[in-house]
Amino acid sequence: MQAKSKKLIFITILLTGCIITGLISNNDKEKPLAGSSLLQSAQGAVASKAAQAKTVRVQVSGAVLEPGIYDLPASCRVEEAIAAAGGMTENADSERVNLVRKVRDGMQIRVPVKKVARTSRTQRKSAQAKSGLSESASKKYGSAKAGSGRNNSMMQNVRINSASAGELQQLPGVGPALAQRIIETRSRGRFASVEDLLRVPGIGKAKLAKLRNYVEVD
């Protein structure tokens, strides 16, 4: 019995020693692995920060609110560079800018303005033709007006003692009111001469000089 007890104790001690040895061995293997993982994580964080810290310097000009030189992240695009410059103005031509292009150091980003639509040759000719027609019509109207004026040498003289109100209104500077006053004045006494028109209220020497060549006493 004593021999068996000693044998069991020996086996128990042996097993316990193996278990302890295995645990120590596993701990030794895990420690380097954990340290390696932490090192890699730290290196990745440093690399990420370095990438974020890297910038490029670009010049933004043209149709932007605040043109100038800007330091931007290396990964940004033209759209972000323009935004940093305050954005585009109202007359900016955004269709001529590649907004998704990546920026690079020393790059100049110029935003063009919209081009003013040029008048085509056909439109210019049409405008000139219209202008010519208008000028021609104006000349014709002026000629017709001049021909119908009181200075027309072909117009017959108006007989101031017998002319109607309509005939008197053909005289230069004589309207409906003045024509009526001429008729009322002659009704009180016929005109013996052209100078008698001075009796009519509203006819002075200046107006008489204009009427003299177009009236006669009948």
Buried (B, 14 or more C-beta within 10 A) or exposed (E): EEEEEEEEEEEEEEEEEEEEEEEEEEEEEEEEEEEEEEEEEEEEEEEEEEEEEEBBEBBBEBBBEEBEEBEBEBEBBBBBBBBBBEEBEEEBBEEEBEBEEEBEEEBEBEBBBEEEEEEEEEEEEEEEEEEEEEEEEEEEEEEEEEEEEBEEEEBEEBBBBEBEEEBBBBBEEBEEEBBEBBBEBBEEEEBEEBEBBEBBEEBEEEBBEBBEBBBBBE
